[in-house]
Protein backbone atom coordinates (compact mmCIF):
# COMPACT_ATOMS: atom_id res chain seq x y z
CA UNK A 1 0.00 0.00 0.00
CA UNK A 2 1.39 3.40 -1.05
CA UNK A 3 1.86 5.85 1.82
CA UNK A 4 0.40 9.33 1.35
CA UNK A 5 2.98 12.09 1.98
CA UNK A 6 2.51 14.12 5.13
CA UNK A 7 0.79 17.45 4.33
CA UNK A 8 2.68 19.35 7.04
CA UNK A 9 6.07 17.63 7.32
CA UNK A 10 7.71 20.51 9.20
CA UNK A 11 5.03 20.81 11.89
CA UNK A 12 4.31 24.44 10.96
CA UNK A 13 1.69 26.32 12.93
CA UNK A 14 0.92 29.92 13.89
CA UNK A 15 4.18 30.05 15.90
CA UNK A 16 6.49 27.88 13.81
CA UNK A 17 6.76 28.79 10.14
CA UNK A 18 7.20 26.20 7.44
CA UNK A 19 10.59 26.74 5.74
CA UNK A 20 8.85 25.98 2.43
CA UNK A 21 6.95 29.28 2.75
CA UNK A 22 10.07 31.42 2.33
CA UNK A 23 11.42 29.20 -0.42
CA UNK A 24 8.08 29.26 -2.26
CA UNK A 25 7.87 33.06 -2.00
CA UNK A 26 11.48 33.48 -3.13
CA UNK A 27 10.82 31.37 -6.24
CA UNK A 28 7.60 33.26 -6.96
CA UNK A 29 9.20 36.74 -6.85
CA UNK A 30 12.63 35.93 -8.33
CA UNK A 31 12.71 36.83 -12.04
CA UNK A 32 15.52 34.30 -12.54
CA UNK A 33 13.41 31.44 -11.14
CA UNK A 34 11.79 29.09 -13.63
CA UNK A 35 8.57 29.42 -11.60
CA UNK A 36 8.68 33.24 -11.40
CA UNK A 37 5.17 34.68 -11.16
CA UNK A 38 3.57 31.22 -10.94
CA UNK A 39 2.49 30.63 -7.34
CA UNK A 40 1.19 27.10 -7.96
CA UNK A 41 4.39 25.87 -9.61
CA UNK A 42 6.54 27.61 -6.99
CA UNK A 43 4.59 25.83 -4.24
CA UNK A 44 4.84 22.43 -5.95
CA UNK A 45 8.58 22.91 -6.52
CA UNK A 46 9.21 23.35 -2.77
CA UNK A 47 7.15 20.30 -1.82
CA UNK A 48 3.58 21.42 -1.19
CA UNK A 49 0.82 19.01 -2.19
CA UNK A 50 -0.77 19.91 -5.56
CA UNK A 51 -4.18 20.53 -3.95
CA UNK A 52 -2.66 23.07 -1.54
CA UNK A 53 -0.42 24.50 -4.27
CA UNK A 54 -3.48 25.23 -6.43
CA UNK A 55 -4.84 27.42 -3.65
CA UNK A 56 -1.56 28.84 -2.32
CA UNK A 57 -2.57 32.43 -3.10
CA UNK A 58 -5.49 32.09 -0.66
CA UNK A 59 -3.22 31.06 2.22
CA UNK A 60 -3.00 33.78 4.88
CA UNK A 61 0.80 33.86 4.88
CA UNK A 62 0.85 34.30 1.08
CA UNK A 63 -1.85 37.00 1.09
CA UNK A 64 0.10 38.83 3.82
CA UNK A 65 3.25 38.83 1.70
CA UNK A 66 1.30 40.16 -1.29
CA UNK A 67 -0.19 42.95 0.86
CA UNK A 68 3.26 43.91 2.14
CA UNK A 69 4.70 43.80 -1.38
CA UNK A 70 1.90 46.06 -2.65
CA UNK A 71 2.38 48.52 0.23
CA UNK A 72 6.13 48.55 -0.32
CA UNK A 73 5.60 49.15 -4.04
CA UNK A 74 3.25 52.05 -3.26
CA UNK A 75 5.76 53.50 -0.77
CA UNK A 76 8.49 53.36 -3.42
CA UNK A 77 6.21 55.10 -5.96
CA UNK A 78 5.42 57.82 -3.39
CA UNK A 79 9.12 58.32 -2.72
CA UNK A 80 9.69 58.75 -6.46
CA UNK A 81 6.89 61.36 -6.61
CA UNK A 82 8.34 63.25 -3.65
CA UNK A 83 11.68 63.67 -5.39
CA UNK A 84 9.98 65.78 -8.07
CA UNK A 85 7.87 67.97 -5.74
CA UNK A 86 8.84 71.20 -4.03
CA UNK A 87 9.25 70.75 -0.31
CA UNK A 88 5.88 71.42 1.35
CA UNK A 89 4.09 70.21 4.46
CA UNK A 90 1.84 67.91 2.45
CA UNK A 91 4.85 66.36 0.73
CA UNK A 92 6.55 65.79 4.09
CA UNK A 93 3.56 63.82 5.36
CA UNK A 94 3.59 61.57 2.31
CA UNK A 95 7.35 61.16 2.58
CA UNK A 96 7.21 60.27 6.28
CA UNK A 97 4.46 57.72 5.69
CA UNK A 98 6.35 56.18 2.79
CA UNK A 99 9.56 55.97 4.81
CA UNK A 100 7.68 54.32 7.67
CA UNK A 101 6.14 51.70 5.38
CA UNK A 102 9.43 51.04 3.61
CA UNK A 103 11.34 50.66 6.90
CA UNK A 104 8.77 48.37 8.52
CA UNK A 105 7.49 46.27 5.63
CA UNK A 106 10.61 46.49 3.48
CA UNK A 107 13.10 45.40 6.12
CA UNK A 108 13.97 42.21 4.24
CA UNK A 109 14.66 44.25 1.11
CA UNK A 110 17.23 46.44 2.87
CA UNK A 111 15.08 49.44 3.78
CA UNK A 112 15.23 49.11 7.56
CA UNK A 113 17.28 50.69 10.30
CA UNK A 114 18.77 48.09 12.61
CA UNK A 115 17.11 48.50 16.00
CA UNK A 116 16.76 45.04 17.49
CA UNK A 117 18.53 44.17 20.70
CA UNK A 118 20.12 40.99 19.44
CA UNK A 119 23.31 40.29 17.62
CA UNK A 120 23.57 39.96 13.87
CA UNK A 121 20.83 37.70 12.42
CA UNK A 122 19.23 37.31 15.86
CA UNK A 123 22.31 35.87 17.54
CA UNK A 124 22.58 36.14 21.30
CA UNK A 125 24.32 39.12 22.86
CA UNK A 126 25.20 37.05 25.93
CA UNK A 127 28.82 36.10 26.35
CA UNK A 128 29.95 32.49 26.42
CA UNK A 129 31.71 31.08 29.48
CA UNK A 130 35.01 31.20 27.58
CA UNK A 131 34.52 34.89 26.66
CA UNK A 132 33.70 35.75 30.27
CA UNK A 133 36.81 33.90 31.50
CA UNK A 134 39.00 35.70 28.96
CA UNK A 135 37.60 39.11 29.96
CA UNK A 136 38.12 38.39 33.67
CA UNK A 137 41.72 37.37 33.04
CA UNK A 138 42.32 40.51 31.01
CA UNK A 139 40.85 42.74 33.74
CA UNK A 140 42.90 41.00 36.45
CA UNK A 141 46.11 41.39 34.41
CA UNK A 142 45.40 45.07 33.74
CA UNK A 143 44.67 45.63 37.43
CA UNK A 144 47.95 43.97 38.44
CA UNK A 145 49.85 46.04 35.92
CA UNK A 146 48.30 49.25 37.26
CA UNK A 147 49.26 48.47 40.85
CA UNK A 148 52.85 47.52 39.99
CA UNK A 149 53.51 50.62 37.87
CA UNK A 150 51.94 53.10 40.32
CA UNK A 151 54.34 55.14 42.39
CA UNK A 152 53.09 56.54 45.67
N, C-alpha and C positions, 0 to 999 in steps of 0.2 A: 504494500500500500504506500502510495506517494505521500510524503509529509508536506503539508501546506506551510510555506514560509511564515515566520512570525511577523505580524503587521507592525509591531513596535519593538524591534530588536534591541534598541538602546535604552528602553525604559523611560522614554521622554514623558514629561508631564508639565504642569504649569510652572514648576520650579527647575526642572532639569531639561534643557533643550536637547533636541535630537541633532547630532552633528551633521546629519544629512540636510538640515534646513539651510545652514550657511552654504554648504557646497552646492545645493540646488539653486539658491539665490545667485551665487557667484557665476554659475554656468548660464543662468538666465540673463544676467545683465552684462556679461563679458562679450564684447563684439568678436573676440577671437575664438569663442567657444562654438563648437558645431551645433549646440542647442540654443544659441543666442536668440532671445525673444520667444522661445517656445517653452512655456512653463511645463507642459505635460512631458515633453521629451527630457527636459532638465531633471524633472522629478524621477522619471524612470531610470535615467542614467546613474543617479546616486542611490538607487535601490528601493524606491517607494513602489508599492504595489500599483499595477496599472489602474485599478479602480480609484485609488486615492489620487494618483497622478492626474487622472482626467479631471479631477475637481480641486487640484492644488490651489488654484487662484481663489477659491472660496475659503481656504483655511485662514484662520484668524492671523497667524504669524505672517502669512504671505500678504494678506490685505494690509496689515500694519506696515510692512516694508514698502508696499506700493504707495500708501499714504505718505510715509516719510520721504520717499523718493519724489513724489509730486510736490510736497511742501518745499523740499530742498531745491527743486527745479525752479519753483516760483520765487524763492528767496534769491537765487542766482539771477533770475531775470530782473527782479527789483533792483538788485545791486548794479546791474548793467544800466538800467534806466537812471539811477541816481548819478552815475558818473557823468551823464549828459545834462543834468539839471543844475541851475544856479542854487547855491546853498540857501535854503529857506527852512522855516520851522517844519512845514509839512514834509519836506524831503527828509529831514532828520528823523522824523517819526518812522517813516517807511524804512529808512536805512537801519535804524536801531532794531526794528522788528525783524528785518531780513538777517541782520547779524545774529540776533538771538536764535532764530530758526536754524541758520547755518551752523552755529556753534553747538546747538543741542542735538539736532537731528543729523547733522553732517559730520559728527565727530569721527566716524569711521572713514570718511573721505578726506580727512586732514584739515577740517575747518575748526577744530576745537582748541581751546586753551586747556592745558593740563592743570587740573585742579584736584585730582583725587589724592587721598592720603595713603597711597600704597606706592610701592616701588614700580619700576617699569613693568608694563604688562600685568599689573596686579600682584607682583611679587611682594613678599612680606618685607616690612621695614625693620622687623625685629632682628637683632644680631644673633648669630649662632654662638654656641658655647665656645668654639675656637676663637671667634672674633672677640668675644668678651675677654677671654684669657689673654689674648695678644694685647688688647688695649690696657688691661690691668698691668701687665708686665711693662708696657711702655711708660705708663704713668708712674709706676714705682721707680723705674730706672731714671726718669727725668727728675723725680723728687730727690733721689739719692744724689744725682749730679748737682742739683741746686744746693743741697746742704753741704756738699764737699767743696764747692767753689766759693761759697759765701765767706766773706771775711768780716768778723765782728769788730 
